Amino acid sequence: MPRSIPLFNKYSLATTEILYWLPDHPNLLQAFIWQTMDMAPDFPSIQKFLTHWEKNVQARIHSIKVASRALLRPAEFRRVDQVWTLH
């Protein structure tokens, strides 16, 4: 019987960058960067935050970037036992 994975193992650090304009400075593109623990690929915490932004913040969003360890992983390395050089 497979063991169930605890819910907290599904969370990983997610970084969100939001570029936006404020109504009183329409020519100035501003950035808001936020990090939270969230579940990829749906990101419910980020979705909830963006819903709050739409309803309560007067700034108009230009773009949103989300990076997460669950989406981006470092390259894997393997140990090399021998190296041959051909001439």
C-alpha positions as CSV (number, residue, x, y, z in Angstrom):
1,M,0.0,0.0,0.0
2,P,1.6,3.4,-1.1
3,R,2.1,5.9,1.6
4,S,0.3,9.2,1.2
5,I,2.3,12.3,0.7
6,P,1.7,15.0,3.4
7,L,0.1,18.1,2.0
8,F,3.1,20.3,3.0
9,N,5.4,18.3,0.7
10,K,3.4,19.6,-2.3
11,Y,4.2,23.2,-1.4
12,S,7.3,25.0,-2.8
13,L,8.6,28.5,-2.8
14,A,7.0,30.6,-5.6
15,T,8.2,34.1,-6.6
16,T,5.8,36.4,-8.3
17,E,6.8,39.6,-10.2
18,I,3.9,41.9,-11.0
19,L,4.6,44.9,-13.3
20,Y,1.8,47.6,-13.0
21,W,0.8,51.2,-13.6
22,L,-0.8,53.4,-10.9
23,P,-3.6,55.7,-12.1
24,D,-1.7,58.9,-11.0
25,H,1.5,57.8,-12.8
26,P,0.4,56.2,-16.1
27,N,3.9,56.5,-17.7
28,L,5.8,54.9,-14.8
29,L,5.9,51.1,-14.9
30,Q,6.4,49.8,-11.3
31,A,7.3,46.3,-9.9
32,F,6.0,44.4,-7.0
33,I,7.8,41.1,-6.1
34,W,6.3,38.7,-3.7
35,Q,7.3,35.2,-2.4
36,T,5.1,32.6,-0.9
37,M,4.8,28.9,-0.4
38,D,2.3,27.6,-3.0
39,M,1.4,24.5,-5.0
40,A,2.3,24.3,-8.6
41,P,1.0,24.4,-11.3
42,D,-2.3,26.0,-10.1
43,F,-0.8,28.3,-7.5
44,P,-4.0,28.8,-5.4
45,S,-2.3,31.4,-3.0
46,I,-1.1,33.5,-5.9
47,Q,-4.6,33.2,-7.6
48,K,-6.2,34.4,-4.4
49,F,-3.8,37.4,-4.1
50,L,-4.4,38.4,-7.8
51,T,-8.2,38.2,-7.2
52,H,-7.7,40.5,-4.2
53,W,-5.6,42.9,-6.3
54,E,-8.3,43.1,-9.0
55,K,-11.0,44.0,-6.5
56,N,-9.1,46.3,-4.1
57,V,-6.1,47.8,-5.8
58,Q,-6.5,50.6,-8.4
59,A,-3.3,49.7,-10.2
60,R,-3.5,48.3,-13.7
61,I,-1.4,45.1,-14.2
62,H,0.9,45.1,-17.2
63,S,2.4,41.5,-16.7
64,I,2.9,38.8,-14.2
65,K,5.8,36.3,-14.0
66,V,5.8,33.3,-11.6
67,A,8.9,31.2,-10.9
68,S,8.7,28.1,-8.7
69,R,11.1,25.4,-7.8
70,A,8.4,22.9,-8.7
71,L,8.5,24.4,-12.3
72,L,12.2,25.1,-12.6
73,R,14.8,22.7,-11.3
74,P,18.6,22.8,-11.4
75,A,20.4,20.6,-13.9
76,E,21.2,17.2,-12.6
77,F,24.8,16.1,-12.2
78,R,26.3,12.6,-12.4
79,R,29.6,11.4,-11.2
80,V,32.1,10.5,-13.9
81,D,34.4,7.6,-13.2
82,Q,36.6,7.9,-16.3
83,V,37.5,10.3,-19.0
84,W,39.0,9.4,-22.3
85,T,40.7,11.8,-24.6
86,L,41.0,11.0,-28.3
87,H,43.7,12.6,-30.4
